[in-house]
């Protein structure tokens, strides 16, 4: 069970990282304009 919750936390972290990368790209695009 603890391994399962670790996998879940890992998945959430990955989604968070992806969202941050996307926001970072957007911010860079805004800065270039």
Secondary structure as the mmCIF struct_conf table of DSSP 4:
data_model
#
loop_
_struct_conf.conf_type_id
_struct_conf.id
_struct_conf.beg_label_comp_id
_struct_conf.beg_label_asym_id
_struct_conf.beg_label_seq_id
_struct_conf.end_label_comp_id
_struct_conf.end_label_asym_id
_struct_conf.end_label_seq_id
HELX_RH_AL_P HELX_RH_AL_P1 UNK A 2 UNK A 32
#
